[in-house]
Structure formats: C-alpha cells, structure tokens
Amino acid sequence: QVQLVESGGGLVQAWGSLRLSCVASGNIDVVNTMGWYRQTPGKQRELVATLRTSEGVTDYADSVKGRFTISRDNAKNTVYLQMSSLKPGDTAVYLCFAATYRLFWGQGTQVTVSS
C-alpha cells in the first residue's frame, strides 16, 4: 500500500504560479512512476506530468509543456508540481498518483485560476 497526501492548491490569478506537493508513505520502494492528473467536471481525467522514479525521466502533457515542472525530493518522499504562467484552463482538481502493480491516488487538491 502507498499513501499520498497532496497540498499546495488554491486560488491564483492568471499568469501566476503555484507549487503542489505530494508526500508519499508506505511501500514506496516498489513505486516506479509518480505524477499528476487533473480532473474537471464533465471532462476526462487528464494526465499532466509523470516522473519515473528510478531514472528521473519526466514527461508532460502538451498543454503544460514549458509551464509546469515535476520534480522530487527523495529525502522527503515528496513529488512536486511547479506550475507557472497559469491559465484559467488549468483550473481543476489535481490528483497525485503513484504506480506500482496498480495505481494509488491522493485525495486531490483544487487549483483555481482566475482571469
């Protein structure tokens, strides 16, 4: 089992920045990928960014490339999502995930970008 706790969401004006955090605990040694999805009402869940934990390789949705950065602090068992140049279209609940033989999810954190 892996437990994930997100924080860092909130209300920000367009072109502003936020940093989301996801603290992992439990059986984290078997996690091979961590990342973030986002969800808005009536839309499919969108994969935003991933980080392969062994190689440190990252990947991003086209919609956030150049604006979002995923990173990790192994000492703190934490993955971050630094979001810059935010747009109203980035408004969503952001969910952290960890992949082993299955996906584990955090509870989500709301990000609201005002125009």
N, C-alpha and C positions, 0 to 999 in steps of 0.2 A: 504494500500500500504506500501511496505517496500523497501527502497533504500539501496543498498550495494555498497561500494567502496573499491576495493582491492588495495593493494600496496605491495612492497617488492620483486617483481620478479627481475630477472636479470641473468647475466652470472656468472657461478661459475665452478670451476674445480671439477673433480670427487673427492669424499670423503670430499668435503666442505659442508658448511651449509648455509641456508637461512631461514629467518623468513618472512612469509607472514602475512599481516594484512587485516582484513575485518571489516570496520566500518559500522554499521547498523543505519538507521534512519527511522523515520516514525512510523508506527503502530507496534512497536516491542514487545509490551506486549502480542500479540497473537502468537508470533513465538514459536513453540515447538521444533524445531530442526534447527541447523545450521551446516554447514560443507563445505567440499571442494570436487569438482570433478576436473578431469583433462582431457584434450582433446588433441589428436594429430591427424594430418591429416590422413585420411583413416582408423582411428580406432574408435571404440565406445567410448563414454564418459565413464570414469571410476570413480566410487565413491571411494574417497581416505580416507576420515575421516568424522565422524559425532559426534555431541555433542548435547545431549538432554538438553535443556536449563533449565528445571525445576529440574531435578535430577543430572545434571552434568555428566551423563553417556556418555562414549565415545566408539567409535568403529572404526576399521581401516581395510583397505584392507590388505590381507595377504602380498601383495608386499611391503608394507611400515611399517608393524608392527616392532617395535623395533627401527625404524629410525625416524619416524615422530611423533609429539605430537600435538594434538589440545587442545587449552585452551581458556579461555575467561577472559575478564576484564569487569565486569558488569558496573562499574563506567564510562567506556569509550565506552560502547556498541560495543565492539570490540572482534572479534574472531581471534585467531592466529593459524598459522600452522608452527610449528618449524620443519624444515627439516634438518636432519643430515645424514652423510655418503651418500651423494647424488651420484647417478649413472647416466651415460648417458641415461639410460632407463627412468629416471624420467623427462626428457625433455618434456615439454608440456605447454599448456596454462592452468593455474589453475583458476578455477571459484568458487567463494564463492556462497553459496545458503542459503536461509532461507525458512523454511517450515511453512506455516500456513494451510489454506484450499487449498493452491496452493503453487507452488514454485516461489520464486523470485530469480533473478540472478544478480550478479555483472557483470562488463564488462570483467573481466578476466585479468590475469597478466602472462606474459611469463616467464617461467623458462627454462634456457638452461644450461645443464651440459656438460662440455667438458671433453674428455678423456685425 
